[in-house]
Every structure is written in C-alpha cells, then in structure tokens.
Amino acid sequence: MFCTVIFLYFFRGVVYYLQTSIEKHWNRLCSLVEGNAEKIYQLLGLVVNLARIMPQPIGGLVKYEAIHKWVITQLTSHDLQLHYKSRALDLLVCLTGPQEDNNEQLR
C-alpha cells in the first residue's frame, strides 16, 4: 500500500512536469512540424498520449489554449489527409468539457 501511494505521488509529478514542458515549448514544437504531415501526425500522437496520462482527460486540454487551437486547426485543415485527421478526432473528448454542450469551434 505504501509503495502504491509513493508511486502515485511520483507519477502525478511526472505527468505535471510533462504537461508543463509541452505547454512551455508548444510554439517551438509547432514550428518544427509545420508543413510536414508526418511530423504533424507524430505531434498529434504526443498530444494523444499526454491526454491519456492526464488524471482527468475529459476536457483536460481546454486549459491549454495553444494546444487546443492547434488541434482544431488540424481538424479543419484542407491540407491534411483524413487518416491524419483521425488521430486528432481521438482528442475531441479532451477539447471540450463535460458541461460544454455547444462549442462553436467544433461545429
């Protein structure tokens, strides 16, 4: 039991560190993948994995405005193929909170 508590405490710290690092360097990450569909797909995968380890994934990306806007941009892009956009669709539950029933950006 004690080991489980220590592990969970450590895990929360790692998740927080990853979240803040990705948010802090988000503009740089976006500039690295700009115009390259394969790299955009990989960055979407990073965001999907980030959402998976969040304590509250539903609506978890709402507070990260830059990431939120970027994912919406990928979904609405005419340049990105559908199989790439499908990865962004996995993030829809993270882009809107459970109380938000009408999100104009996702229409």
PyMOL commands that place a pseudoatom at each C-alpha (Angstrom):
pseudoatom trace, name=CA, resn=MET, resi=1, chain=A, elem=C, hetatm=0, pos=[0.000, 0.000, 0.000]
pseudoatom trace, name=CA, resn=PHE, resi=2, chain=A, elem=C, hetatm=0, pos=[2.757, 2.444, 0.948]
pseudoatom trace, name=CA, resn=CYS, resi=3, chain=A, elem=C, hetatm=0, pos=[4.625, 1.726, -2.317]
pseudoatom trace, name=CA, resn=THR, resi=4, chain=A, elem=C, hetatm=0, pos=[1.444, 2.365, -4.291]
pseudoatom trace, name=CA, resn=VAL, resi=5, chain=A, elem=C, hetatm=0, pos=[0.966, 5.752, -2.636]
pseudoatom trace, name=CA, resn=ILE, resi=6, chain=A, elem=C, hetatm=0, pos=[4.570, 6.741, -3.323]
pseudoatom trace, name=CA, resn=PHE, resi=7, chain=A, elem=C, hetatm=0, pos=[4.279, 5.572, -6.948]
pseudoatom trace, name=CA, resn=LEU, resi=8, chain=A, elem=C, hetatm=0, pos=[1.076, 7.581, -7.497]
pseudoatom trace, name=CA, resn=TYR, resi=9, chain=A, elem=C, hetatm=0, pos=[2.638, 10.671, -5.945]
pseudoatom trace, name=CA, resn=PHE, resi=10, chain=A, elem=C, hetatm=0, pos=[5.710, 10.282, -8.169]
pseudoatom trace, name=CA, resn=PHE, resi=11, chain=A, elem=C, hetatm=0, pos=[3.564, 9.592, -11.258]
pseudoatom trace, name=CA, resn=ARG, resi=12, chain=A, elem=C, hetatm=0, pos=[1.498, 12.751, -10.704]
pseudoatom trace, name=CA, resn=GLY, resi=13, chain=A, elem=C, hetatm=0, pos=[4.706, 14.747, -10.509]
pseudoatom trace, name=CA, resn=VAL, resi=14, chain=A, elem=C, hetatm=0, pos=[5.978, 13.282, -13.771]
pseudoatom trace, name=CA, resn=VAL, resi=15, chain=A, elem=C, hetatm=0, pos=[2.670, 13.953, -15.521]
pseudoatom trace, name=CA, resn=TYR, resi=16, chain=A, elem=C, hetatm=0, pos=[2.652, 17.548, -14.285]
pseudoatom trace, name=CA, resn=TYR, resi=17, chain=A, elem=C, hetatm=0, pos=[6.248, 18.021, -15.472]
pseudoatom trace, name=CA, resn=LEU, resi=18, chain=A, elem=C, hetatm=0, pos=[5.401, 16.617, -18.930]
pseudoatom trace, name=CA, resn=GLN, resi=19, chain=A, elem=C, hetatm=0, pos=[2.311, 18.787, -19.241]
pseudoatom trace, name=CA, resn=THR, resi=20, chain=A, elem=C, hetatm=0, pos=[4.097, 21.979, -18.282]
pseudoatom trace, name=CA, resn=SER, resi=21, chain=A, elem=C, hetatm=0, pos=[7.106, 21.182, -20.503]
pseudoatom trace, name=CA, resn=ILE, resi=22, chain=A, elem=C, hetatm=0, pos=[4.941, 20.526, -23.542]
pseudoatom trace, name=CA, resn=GLU, resi=23, chain=A, elem=C, hetatm=0, pos=[2.895, 23.652, -22.902]
pseudoatom trace, name=CA, resn=LYS, resi=24, chain=A, elem=C, hetatm=0, pos=[6.013, 25.765, -22.333]
pseudoatom trace, name=CA, resn=HIS, resi=25, chain=A, elem=C, hetatm=0, pos=[7.638, 24.615, -25.586]
pseudoatom trace, name=CA, resn=TRP, resi=26, chain=A, elem=C, hetatm=0, pos=[4.458, 24.287, -27.645]
pseudoatom trace, name=CA, resn=ASN, resi=27, chain=A, elem=C, hetatm=0, pos=[5.241, 27.078, -30.124]
pseudoatom trace, name=CA, resn=ARG, resi=28, chain=A, elem=C, hetatm=0, pos=[8.637, 25.550, -30.838]
pseudoatom trace, name=CA, resn=LEU, resi=29, chain=A, elem=C, hetatm=0, pos=[7.099, 22.103, -31.336]
pseudoatom trace, name=CA, resn=CYS, resi=30, chain=A, elem=C, hetatm=0, pos=[4.562, 23.557, -33.760]
pseudoatom trace, name=CA, resn=SER, resi=31, chain=A, elem=C, hetatm=0, pos=[7.244, 25.326, -35.765]
pseudoatom trace, name=CA, resn=LEU, resi=32, chain=A, elem=C, hetatm=0, pos=[9.209, 22.063, -36.062]
pseudoatom trace, name=CA, resn=VAL, resi=33, chain=A, elem=C, hetatm=0, pos=[6.278, 20.183, -37.620]
pseudoatom trace, name=CA, resn=GLU, resi=34, chain=A, elem=C, hetatm=0, pos=[4.833, 22.980, -39.754]
pseudoatom trace, name=CA, resn=GLY, resi=35, chain=A, elem=C, hetatm=0, pos=[4.084, 21.848, -43.288]
pseudoatom trace, name=CA, resn=ASN, resi=36, chain=A, elem=C, hetatm=0, pos=[5.108, 18.213, -42.720]
pseudoatom trace, name=CA, resn=ALA, resi=37, chain=A, elem=C, hetatm=0, pos=[2.079, 15.920, -42.454]
pseudoatom trace, name=CA, resn=GLU, resi=38, chain=A, elem=C, hetatm=0, pos=[4.039, 13.007, -40.986]
pseudoatom trace, name=CA, resn=LYS, resi=39, chain=A, elem=C, hetatm=0, pos=[5.504, 15.160, -38.219]
pseudoatom trace, name=CA, resn=ILE, resi=40, chain=A, elem=C, hetatm=0, pos=[2.084, 16.688, -37.539]
pseudoatom trace, name=CA, resn=TYR, resi=41, chain=A, elem=C, hetatm=0, pos=[0.786, 13.131, -37.123]
pseudoatom trace, name=CA, resn=GLN, resi=42, chain=A, elem=C, hetatm=0, pos=[3.584, 12.398, -34.654]
pseudoatom trace, name=CA, resn=LEU, resi=43, chain=A, elem=C, hetatm=0, pos=[2.872, 15.565, -32.675]
pseudoatom trace, name=CA, resn=LEU, resi=44, chain=A, elem=C, hetatm=0, pos=[-0.814, 14.648, -32.580]
pseudoatom trace, name=CA, resn=GLY, resi=45, chain=A, elem=C, hetatm=0, pos=[0.306, 11.290, -31.181]
pseudoatom trace, name=CA, resn=LEU, resi=46, chain=A, elem=C, hetatm=0, pos=[2.244, 13.079, -28.450]
pseudoatom trace, name=CA, resn=VAL, resi=47, chain=A, elem=C, hetatm=0, pos=[-0.855, 15.072, -27.531]
pseudoatom trace, name=CA, resn=VAL, resi=48, chain=A, elem=C, hetatm=0, pos=[-2.990, 11.895, -27.546]
pseudoatom trace, name=CA, resn=ASN, resi=49, chain=A, elem=C, hetatm=0, pos=[-0.527, 10.218, -25.197]
pseudoatom trace, name=CA, resn=LEU, resi=50, chain=A, elem=C, hetatm=0, pos=[-0.429, 13.301, -22.995]
pseudoatom trace, name=CA, resn=ALA, resi=51, chain=A, elem=C, hetatm=0, pos=[-4.220, 13.209, -22.770]
pseudoatom trace, name=CA, resn=ARG, resi=52, chain=A, elem=C, hetatm=0, pos=[-4.151, 9.502, -21.885]
pseudoatom trace, name=CA, resn=ILE, resi=53, chain=A, elem=C, hetatm=0, pos=[-1.992, 10.068, -18.820]
pseudoatom trace, name=CA, resn=MET, resi=54, chain=A, elem=C, hetatm=0, pos=[-3.900, 13.103, -17.559]
pseudoatom trace, name=CA, resn=PRO, resi=55, chain=A, elem=C, hetatm=0, pos=[-5.763, 12.492, -14.307]
pseudoatom trace, name=CA, resn=GLN, resi=56, chain=A, elem=C, hetatm=0, pos=[-8.933, 13.997, -15.854]
pseudoatom trace, name=CA, resn=PRO, resi=57, chain=A, elem=C, hetatm=0, pos=[-8.682, 13.545, -19.639]
pseudoatom trace, name=CA, resn=ILE, resi=58, chain=A, elem=C, hetatm=0, pos=[-12.245, 14.691, -20.383]
pseudoatom trace, name=CA, resn=GLY, resi=59, chain=A, elem=C, hetatm=0, pos=[-11.866, 18.391, -21.025]
pseudoatom trace, name=CA, resn=GLY, resi=60, chain=A, elem=C, hetatm=0, pos=[-8.218, 18.150, -19.983]
pseudoatom trace, name=CA, resn=LEU, resi=61, chain=A, elem=C, hetatm=0, pos=[-6.862, 20.120, -22.921]
pseudoatom trace, name=CA, resn=VAL, resi=62, chain=A, elem=C, hetatm=0, pos=[-9.288, 23.021, -22.563]
pseudoatom trace, name=CA, resn=LYS, resi=63, chain=A, elem=C, hetatm=0, pos=[-6.914, 24.880, -20.253]
pseudoatom trace, name=CA, resn=TYR, resi=64, chain=A, elem=C, hetatm=0, pos=[-4.046, 24.605, -22.767]
pseudoatom trace, name=CA, resn=GLU, resi=65, chain=A, elem=C, hetatm=0, pos=[-5.312, 27.202, -25.216]
pseudoatom trace, name=CA, resn=ALA, resi=66, chain=A, elem=C, hetatm=0, pos=[-2.446, 26.965, -27.722]
pseudoatom trace, name=CA, resn=ILE, resi=67, chain=A, elem=C, hetatm=0, pos=[-2.698, 23.158, -27.937]
pseudoatom trace, name=CA, resn=HIS, resi=68, chain=A, elem=C, hetatm=0, pos=[-6.484, 23.388, -28.162]
pseudoatom trace, name=CA, resn=LYS, resi=69, chain=A, elem=C, hetatm=0, pos=[-6.314, 25.843, -31.077]
pseudoatom trace, name=CA, resn=TRP, resi=70, chain=A, elem=C, hetatm=0, pos=[-3.648, 23.807, -32.872]
pseudoatom trace, name=CA, resn=VAL, resi=71, chain=A, elem=C, hetatm=0, pos=[-5.685, 20.592, -32.729]
pseudoatom trace, name=CA, resn=ILE, resi=72, chain=A, elem=C, hetatm=0, pos=[-8.766, 22.437, -34.023]
pseudoatom trace, name=CA, resn=THR, resi=73, chain=A, elem=C, hetatm=0, pos=[-6.623, 23.838, -36.841]
pseudoatom trace, name=CA, resn=GLN, resi=74, chain=A, elem=C, hetatm=0, pos=[-5.511, 20.327, -37.778]
pseudoatom trace, name=CA, resn=LEU, resi=75, chain=A, elem=C, hetatm=0, pos=[-9.106, 19.124, -37.831]
pseudoatom trace, name=CA, resn=THR, resi=76, chain=A, elem=C, hetatm=0, pos=[-10.224, 21.947, -40.108]
pseudoatom trace, name=CA, resn=SER, resi=77, chain=A, elem=C, hetatm=0, pos=[-7.153, 21.938, -42.350]
pseudoatom trace, name=CA, resn=HIS, resi=78, chain=A, elem=C, hetatm=0, pos=[-7.723, 21.239, -46.027]
pseudoatom trace, name=CA, resn=ASP, resi=79, chain=A, elem=C, hetatm=0, pos=[-4.090, 20.198, -46.460]
pseudoatom trace, name=CA, resn=LEU, resi=80, chain=A, elem=C, hetatm=0, pos=[-4.101, 17.300, -44.003]
pseudoatom trace, name=CA, resn=GLN, resi=81, chain=A, elem=C, hetatm=0, pos=[-5.370, 13.929, -45.231]
pseudoatom trace, name=CA, resn=LEU, resi=82, chain=A, elem=C, hetatm=0, pos=[-8.232, 12.181, -43.466]
pseudoatom trace, name=CA, resn=HIS, resi=83, chain=A, elem=C, hetatm=0, pos=[-6.150, 9.397, -41.945]
pseudoatom trace, name=CA, resn=TYR, resi=84, chain=A, elem=C, hetatm=0, pos=[-4.042, 12.054, -40.215]
pseudoatom trace, name=CA, resn=LYS, resi=85, chain=A, elem=C, hetatm=0, pos=[-7.143, 13.891, -39.022]
pseudoatom trace, name=CA, resn=SER, resi=86, chain=A, elem=C, hetatm=0, pos=[-8.456, 10.681, -37.476]
pseudoatom trace, name=CA, resn=ARG, resi=87, chain=A, elem=C, hetatm=0, pos=[-5.775, 10.974, -34.806]
pseudoatom trace, name=CA, resn=ALA, resi=88, chain=A, elem=C, hetatm=0, pos=[-6.988, 14.470, -33.994]
pseudoatom trace, name=CA, resn=LEU, resi=89, chain=A, elem=C, hetatm=0, pos=[-10.524, 13.102, -33.641]
pseudoatom trace, name=CA, resn=ASP, resi=90, chain=A, elem=C, hetatm=0, pos=[-9.291, 10.989, -30.720]
pseudoatom trace, name=CA, resn=LEU, resi=91, chain=A, elem=C, hetatm=0, pos=[-8.757, 14.271, -28.881]
pseudoatom trace, name=CA, resn=LEU, resi=92, chain=A, elem=C, hetatm=0, pos=[-12.282, 15.654, -29.222]
pseudoatom trace, name=CA, resn=VAL, resi=93, chain=A, elem=C, hetatm=0, pos=[-13.283, 14.452, -25.766]
pseudoatom trace, name=CA, resn=CYS, resi=94, chain=A, elem=C, hetatm=0, pos=[-10.287, 16.329, -24.352]
pseudoatom trace, name=CA, resn=LEU, resi=95, chain=A, elem=C, hetatm=0, pos=[-11.114, 19.567, -26.154]
pseudoatom trace, name=CA, resn=THR, resi=96, chain=A, elem=C, hetatm=0, pos=[-14.484, 20.117, -24.604]
pseudoatom trace, name=CA, resn=GLY, resi=97, chain=A, elem=C, hetatm=0, pos=[-15.548, 19.735, -21.012]
pseudoatom trace, name=CA, resn=PRO, resi=98, chain=A, elem=C, hetatm=0, pos=[-18.442, 17.571, -19.857]
pseudoatom trace, name=CA, resn=GLN, resi=99, chain=A, elem=C, hetatm=0, pos=[-20.573, 20.652, -19.156]
pseudoatom trace, name=CA, resn=GLU, resi=100, chain=A, elem=C, hetatm=0, pos=[-19.902, 22.284, -22.510]
pseudoatom trace, name=CA, resn=ASP, resi=101, chain=A, elem=C, hetatm=0, pos=[-22.611, 21.197, -24.920]
pseudoatom trace, name=CA, resn=ASN, resi=102, chain=A, elem=C, hetatm=0, pos=[-22.099, 23.822, -27.628]
pseudoatom trace, name=CA, resn=ASN, resi=103, chain=A, elem=C, hetatm=0, pos=[-18.544, 24.502, -28.759]
pseudoatom trace, name=CA, resn=GLU, resi=104, chain=A, elem=C, hetatm=0, pos=[-18.560, 26.803, -31.789]
pseudoatom trace, name=CA, resn=GLN, resi=105, chain=A, elem=C, hetatm=0, pos=[-15.009, 25.830, -32.791]
pseudoatom trace, name=CA, resn=LEU, resi=106, chain=A, elem=C, hetatm=0, pos=[-16.000, 22.185, -33.112]
pseudoatom trace, name=CA, resn=ARG, resi=107, chain=A, elem=C, hetatm=0, pos=[-19.036, 22.767, -35.339]
for i in range(1, 107): cmd.bond("trace and resi %d" % i, "trace and resi %d" % (i + 1))
show_as sticks, trace
zoom trace
